[in-house]
């Protein structure tokens, strides 16, 4: 097991190497070579991460090159003494640091810091990313920029892995920002579309708001702690004495240092994990290729935001509870807010996007009420079944784009064709056409809905149990309602996609408000760049043979197995693997409650039943109105338009920013420019005067003196004739001049 600790540094390095090889070597000229390079290196990283998790769970350590062994609590003893203490991370299994920059009398170090929570996250990220890489090989096969795509997603994954393993918050933040860059590159990967590059800019700028506040929080923490290093010891940010001081001393606005630092750190989570009010970028991120959506929603970007709160949790618990109260309010509100919007969407990917927003709200809310184990557990399980659902939606869209009507539309307007293919109203009966996708998607749907024994049931039930047993009734009620809506809107989507009659022969065609500046055929296809192959839209294709791509089945099956089994890693029972995660994390999980489990199942089955009852007889045609739209048109329109939050931001924040920009432009032209131009004019005038003075006095003047001296010397030389009579004349003349001066002047 020491092998996995010694070579843990390869986990982020391998995908980074894949990015470098694809970008800087001839590999980029071969789609197959670049794709398989990224996949193989990601697979090796996944094996190393799983081995690292096993080694960490067994208590093996490697500290600055020294191998050791930690005592590991067994499920039998429950580690009761550890549970009785305030929240504290377990001792690290791997610490490797090197001197990075001198700071006066000390040196700032960088390196890796891995404990069991980090090891579990690394295993999840690498396994999920491997499946997404493998899926992308088929999904992006015909895209002319496939090599660039694999380079970007490799860098994206490497940044997430480096962030997870960082031994301090500065390195954490550096990797965090690389992920922000990768999200911009991948959301805008199809840059020939105006919608795509605008979505990329929107995501980049919106998340920067949270990132700036996060950076301020790190600066604040460093000024108070003198360190940003993870760890429980002296000189590290989780030192109990430091946390006690931060929680007791008053800082900004009468709040404790711990509260201000925690809230600034949480602002980074609000941006990265798209919590209200910075949630608006995540649904628009669906403009990127579907594997990008899976990567962002499951393995990297949004998971990083939740992990930030989990990773700095002792700081949140160090104050009087103010920071955690804010966290719980934002999380619970986002969970319900996003779930209501998902109910009224038609785009299969946007429904999943709002589902992600809602599930992230679950995680943030439970962290806010102190349910650290439940939050981390749901973060891990959600990644598997949400990646499965997004990749499944990619398989569905891939097949739908080859149907006759959409294939014909594709030549006229590629973007309209793709949006039409993503509309669940245009689907129906796909379970017979896409059997592997249907069964695997069904497993992801049941996991997300919280049906036993799927993974989502165990982790979501633990969240509800934490709220219920902790007496957080408002949070419990809000999350229970969000869970009901989750089961409802996922049943709506699942039924309309896979059951009933196929409606794609008379589809609701998306009306593109703006055509891309360049045609589809000039730049390759949208989500997966279908050219004239047997799944594309060449002149020989009639759409009669549309089906699921065999290359996409394997990753769906792998993720589906985790959607079924991932909950077993922290079952709320005794036994060999009961509470396994909470035990290796050294934290106490909430005890199992049959009452809460029953309520959770009742909510899930109630949502499924309501969705089935409402939609089992709806949409005999694609253009029919939604049953909810018929019953409450004003409310449905409001939900479909996402509460018009984007329009509100457009009318307030963006318009104010534009007006300020115009005001600044006027100020720049009429004040700043005039001042600068005036200073320039004065400087030019002074320069001209200086030139004249310099040229006249310092150049021409000395030159004239020199010329006069030379001329005078030449004339004076003539006096020296060598004749005595000439010298007598000079003496007489001089005497005469002196006499005259004496008589008339002196």
Buried (B, 14 or more C-beta within 10 A) or exposed (E): BEEBBBEBBBBBBBBBBBBBBBBEEEBBEBBEBBBBBBBBBBBBBBBBBBBBBBBBBEBBBBBEEEEEEBEBBEBEEBBEEBEEEEBBBBBBBBBBBEEBEEEEEEEBBBBBBBBBBBBBBBBBBBBBBBBBBBBBBBBBBBBEBBBBBBBBBBBBBBBBBBBBBBBBBBBBBBBBBBBBBBBBBBBBBBBBBBBBBBBBBBBBEBBBBBBBBBBBBBEBBBEBBEBBBBBBEEEBBBBBEBBEBBBEEEBEEEBBBBBBBBBBBBBBBBBBBBBBBBBBBBBBBBBBBBBBBBBBBBBBBBBBBBBBBBBBBBBBBBBEEBBBEBBBBBBBBBBBBBBBBBBBBBBBBBBBBBBBBBBBBBBBBBBBBBBBBBBBBBBBBBBBBBBBBBBBBBBBBBBBBBBBBBBBBBBEBBBBBBBBBBBBBBBBBBBEBBEBBBBBBBBBBBBBBBBBEBBBBBBBBBBBBBBBBBEBEEBBBBBBBBBBBBBBBBBBBBBBBBBBEBBBEEBBBBEBEEBBEEEBEEBBBBBBBBBEEEBBBEEEBEBEEBBBBEBBBBBBBBBBBBBBBBBEBBBBEEEEBBBBBBBBBBBBBBEBBEEBBEBBBEBBBBBBEBBBEBBEEBBEEBEBEBBBBEEEEEBBEBBBEBEEBBEEBEEEEEEEEEEEEEEEEEEEEEEEEEEEEEEEEEEEEEEEEEEEEEEEEEEEEEEEEEEEEEEEEEEEEEEEEEEEEEEEEEEEEEEEEEEEEEEEEE
